[in-house]
Amino acid sequence: MSVYAVSPRPGHAVAFEEALRGHAHWARQQGSGPGWKVFAVTAGKRVGNHLVMSGDHSWEDLDANRELAAEAAARWRANVSGHVASVNGGIYRFMADYSRFPDDVDTYPMAIVSVFSMRPTSARTYMRNLRKVTDALKTRESAPPALWYQQVAGGEQGTFLNIRPFRKWHEWPNEASSRAMANAMDPEEIAAIVAELAMVILREETMVVVLRPELGSP
């Protein structure tokens, strides 16, 4: 999956969305590529920004769509980039064994998105502890959906992305996840995991995003 964090220029929010809507219309007409979803950031330090996420793809898919990607990049520079202050992007690998992936994930209009950056050489320690938590949560039907990704290209290495989709605010996934974890794991084990994670996590950023289907190209 490719993920881009896009920050519109001050005063260009409306013009940016209009340009992005036109870009998405062109992309839909091409009828190929992984498809893109656009989310507006509504809580966190990046309110007003957008997350643009592709569907899952392989390296071979990127090779097969190289010409289309080049044309899309040229059109973006010509029609959209004038309204953009900054863009940060990366490619992420879906961690299926760690994830709780609902079949109807496309019906979830909102999500909590967290980005975890590890200290150098700490990724394996993080993954080992993360696996303990995700395996335990999978034993509880009450555990909400959670999608895990590891960054493999672009940005800081040792970066992990967690997406926790939800349908309504009263279904806030963090509370349900905490209850499920308390039922699935011994408190002392949880405390030991939290202590070890605190030693390897360099930064964490969390935001709430809302799907903007009219701006994407499924």
N, C-alpha and C positions, 0 to 999 in steps of 0.2 A: 504494500500500500504506500502511495506517495501522499505526503501531508505538507501543505503550505499554510503558514500563518501570514495573513495579509493585513497590513495596516493602511487604511485610506489616508490620504493627505487631509490635514485639517480643512474643514469647509467643503470637502469633496465627497462626503458620505453618499449623498443622493446620486451625484454624477457617477461615482464609482459603481454603485449597484446597477444603475442603468447600463453602464458599459459592460459590467459582468453579465447582466441578463442577455445582452446582445451576443456576447462571446459564447454563452451557454447555448443560445439558439443555433449559432453556427455549428457548435460541437455536436448537437443532437442531429443535425442534418447530415453529418459525416457517417453516422451509423456504425462506427467502429471505435475501438479504444476501450479502456476499462470503465468509463463512466465516472462522473464526479458528483460528490455531494458537497453542499456549502452550508456551513453553520455560522450563525452570528453569535458572538460572545456577549452574554448578558450579565455575567457576574465574574469578578476577578479583576486583576490589574490591567487586563487587555479589553475591557468593555469597549464596544464599537469596532473591534477588529473582526475578521472572518477567518474561519478555518476551512480550507478547501481540501477535501480528502478523496482520493481515487478509490475505485474498487480494488480488491486484491488482484495482484498481477505477478507474473514471474519475470525473471530477467529476459526470457525469450519473448515475452509479450512486449517488453520495451524495445527489443530489436525489431520485432515485426511492425511496430507502430512508429518507427523512427521518423519517417517522412511526415506523418500526420502530426507528430509532436513538434517537429520543426515549424510546420505551417501554423500550428496553434500558438507557438511561442512568438512567431512574427506578428500574428494578429493581436496577441496580448500586448506586445510592445507598442503597436500602432494605435490600439483602441482603448486599452485599459490602463497601461502603466503610467500615463500622465496623471491619473487620479490616485496613485499609490505612493505612500511614503516609504514603505519597506516591505520586503518579502523574505521569509526564512523557510527553507524547505528541507525535507529529508525523506528517505525511503525506509520503510519499516517492514519487518517480518512478523507475520501473525503467529502468535504462540498458542497454537490450538490446545496443547496439553494443559495449559494454565487457565484457559478461558471457559466461561460459561456462556455459550452462544445460543440465544433463542432463535428458533426458525423464523419467527415473525419480527426480527430485529428492525426491519424497515418500517414497522408501524410505530416505532418509538420516536416521538418528535423532539425529545430533549436528552441531554446527557451531561454527566460530570466527566470532565477530561482532566487527567492528571499527568504531568510529565515529571519523571524522576531521573535525575542525573547522578551517576555514581562517582565516587572517588576513583582515581586511577587504579586499575587492576582489581576492582571490587565487584565486577559484574557477576562473577560466579558465586560469590558469597551471597549477593542479593538474590540471585535466581534460586539458590538452594533453600533459602528461607522463604521466598515467595512460594515455592512449590509446596512447602509444608502447609501454608495457609490455604492455597487454592485447592489442594487435595482434600483438606478438611471441609472446606465450604461446599465442595461437590457432593458431600454426603448429606447435605441439608437442602431439602426442596425449597425452603424459605429463602435461601440465598439468592439475591438478585443477580441479573446478568452482569457479566464483566468480561471485557475483551482486552487481552494483553498483547502488546507489540514491542519488539526490540528494534532499535534503530540500527540499520546496517550500512547506511550511506548518508553523508551530509551531517553537518553539525557536530556536536560532541559525541564521541563514542562512549558506550556505557550509558546510553539513554534509553529509558523504557517509557512507553505510553500506555496508559490505562483509560479505557472508555467504559463508563457505567451508564447505559441508556435507561431512561425511565419515561413513563407515559404522562404521569400527573405529579404535581408537587407533593401531594400527600403520600406518594409512593417513594419519597426521598430515599435513594438506595443506600446511603451511608448508614442510616439507622438500621435498616433491615440486615445489612451486612454485619454490623456490629453484634446484633442479636444472634445471628446465625453462627458467628465465630465463637461467641460465648457458649453456645450450646454444643459446638463441635470440638472445642479444644480446651485443655486444662489451663487455668489461669496462669500457672507458673510457666507453662510452655509458651503462652502468648507473651508474657513478660520477657522471657529470654529472647524470643524472636525480635520483639520491638527493640530491645537493647542492642542486639547485633546489627539490626538495620540502621539504627541511629549512628553507628560507627562508620557505615559505608555510604550512606546517602549524602551527597554533597548539596543538592538543591531539590526542592519540590515546588511545583507550581500547579495550582488547581483552578479550573474555571468551569462555569456552566455555559453550555451552548444550546442553541435552538436551531433546529433544521429549517433551512430556507429552500424548499424544493424548487421554487420558481427561478432560483439563481443557479441551479445545478444542471447537469446533463447526464441523467441516468441511462 
